[in-house]
Amino acid sequence: MSPALFNGSTNNHSNGINVFAKQTPDGFGTRAIHVGSEADPQTGAVIPSISLSTTYKQDGVGHHKGFEYSRSGNPNRNALETTLASLESGGAHALAFSSGSATTATILQSLGPNAHVVSVNDVYGGTFRYMARVASENQGLETTFVDLENADDETILATFRPNTKLVWIESPTNPTLRLIDIPRIVSLARSVPSSPLVLVDNTFLSPYYSSPLLQGADVVLHSLTKYVNGHSDVVMGALILPAHHAALTEKLRFLQNAIGAVPSAYDCWLAQRGAKTLHLRMKAHGTNALAVARALQRSPLVEEVIYPGLASHPRHELAYRSLSPHARKFVDAYVVQEGDGAGGFPYGGMISFRIRGGAEEADRFLRTTRLFTLAESLGGVESLAELPAQMTHGSIPPAERALLGIGDNLIRLSVGVEEAEDLVADIEQALQAAATSQVA
Ligand SMILES: Cc1ncc(COP(=O)(O)O)c(C=O)c1O
């Protein structure tokens, strides 16, 4: 590591003491590029090699260079974990898994038998499925799903039990982009005798826009498949914990190895490469999404636009208040330089909107976009569009979907990093085509 660099993490894999170390942390983008990515001491290679070996030579029994068998640890996974621990502000320890879902499974298994979890009600469908259909059957887990955005303190407190071990937050929620006030939920969790851990699934905002650990959360989860890798070519997940959770980290590291849902060295290398441009991509996702959200808002062919960066979003003020320190700097500068007085700011790349009409108009819109590809997932450089009612959220019973506001005319966009004017033009022509039945 260059003497000027500051890791900002105490991940087990960090490089030890550097007497020249900078006293203040380097900025987000500097850490993304340098932390966990030091030049190879033997060859000088600036980019880490991909280490495919599954086993490692020992000089004597138990005397090795930190690696024994690559399920327990390998250079590329260690490097990625070091990067992630540094990028998630307030983080010190990181553990990578073979998918976001394997990450969910591992943290829920760590709770042991017959535990209780309080979860936000419109949690990611796969998380709901694991809680309600896998952990419930296999470890007696009980989950209470609550509207953590709108429920009052008393209602939330009433859901806690003596065996409540975890509170599960996702913010913004998917696909209706409701925002949860993380410090409020943390203080409620701290006030009950079981003092459950608070986990935040930070996939939608990425470590760039939101720092839940700085807001008091105990654990952050990411599906790295989305923004952190950012190129739609890796499936992976991670947990990041603050320094004071060293014992919990050890327990999770034991499970990471024992369960074995670990990522390949190649995927770790790709995700680390992706993470190096996270700050650049997230700024572009945010400014593009704001431009697209404003175009949708201007259109008479749209009933409602949901984007927390728009002043019209009911939790717009919370969105601003909960920005990470680095995103706050970017947003403030953006508003001064580019603001149009309408009060909006970039806040990630996800938008949902209700097209005027119903399923037919939505279908015509989705078949007419040129740049927005009709596909599930999110967070890649390319723009995607989907219909939650029939795609990502199709397994939710219609009555529950209606309660959550997931109607047949709700379209979700993952706005990519193409040129903003091309994306806006694409949306405008597809809205026009949807309204005038131009699709064959
Ligand atoms: C918010 C969120 N969390 C977790 C996951 C699960 O991640 P993975 O698909 O990497 O298993 C997803 C996947 O879409 C997600 O959107």
The ligand as a Gaussian input file, in Angstrom:
#p B3LYP/6-31G(d) Opt

LIG

0 1
 C      -32.428000      -6.182000      -2.175000
 C      -31.902000      -7.547000      -2.531000
 N      -31.327000      -8.289000      -1.580000
 C      -30.857000      -9.538000      -1.841000
 C      -30.969000     -10.086000      -3.110000
 C      -30.449000     -11.477000      -3.360000
 O      -29.245000     -11.413000      -4.055000
 P      -28.707000     -12.510000      -5.094000
 O      -29.605000     -12.442000      -6.310000
 O      -27.304000     -12.085000      -5.347000
 O      -28.818000     -13.833000      -4.432000
 C      -31.556000      -9.335000      -4.122000
 C      -31.686000      -9.896000      -5.485000
 O      -32.357000      -9.350000      -6.335000
 C      -32.044000      -8.030000      -3.827000
 O      -32.639000      -7.277000      -4.763000

